[in-house]
Amino acid sequence: MTIPTLTLNDDTTPRLGIPQLGFGVYLVPPPDTQGVVERALEVGYRHIDTAQMYGNEAGVGAALAASGLGRDELFVTTKLNNGNHRPDDARRSLAESLEALGLDQVDLFLIHWPLPERYDGDFVSTWQTMVELRDQGLTRSVGVSNFQPAHLDRIVAETAVAPSVNQIEVHPFFTNESARAANARHGVLTEAWAPIARGKVAESPVIVEIAERLGRTPAQVALRWHLQRGDIVFPKSTNVERMRENYDVFDFELSLADVAALSALDEGEAGRTGPNPDRFNWIPS
């Protein structure tokens, strides 16, 4: 199975862009991470999404090293810890991530959260540092995560550099269209976290009916919805059969009516499963 790739707005090399389906390691315990990622790579995943705050970069790196796969076959994303937004801290932080991952360069480095009520509201200097790190070759591309439209508009207006991606919460119960529209306006790809709403898709009669009609699972239907809308997804599971199920979403399509039916499940702000980025200001101790 060949996973489609999307072109990032700063692609300057012959290497194909970002795989549209990846594998997330959020909440995978560090001692288990190597084995989990090794199984994901065996299934066929080539895009691995981790973060400094997950505490499991070293396990990801060990799995990559043990895989025997060439570096050009892998796409690796990590994210800046909330406590490391100041420029010198961000530089040190990426160096630590590269050491933990056993890499000279990551493919994508993201600001994990904007933290608008921290650092005197300054996430622009953090973004400028991210761009410098890209220009130094320590990461191929840079992006953001959980940026609201106003946050995105501000960094583009003040630096004239748009992120490659914005990783935001998106699923049928929280379609987050305003953030997706802002991304599109700036040529930024949308990455959807919590793509199956932490399992809630299995409880939706609308999604269950479509899944039964197509001979698929509710999770597969939801993932297919994301893909057909042009977003990047990286479901997480430690179960190899579920990994395969999530990977097996490229040999069927939803009708336009089915896509619309899932989109109509949107509950607006009430549908969020995670924090609102305008008010989230947590820094790990």
Order of alpha helices (4+ residues) and beta strands (2+ residues): beta-beta-beta-alpha-beta-alpha-beta-alpha-beta-alpha-beta-alpha-beta-alpha-beta-alpha-alpha-beta-alpha-alpha
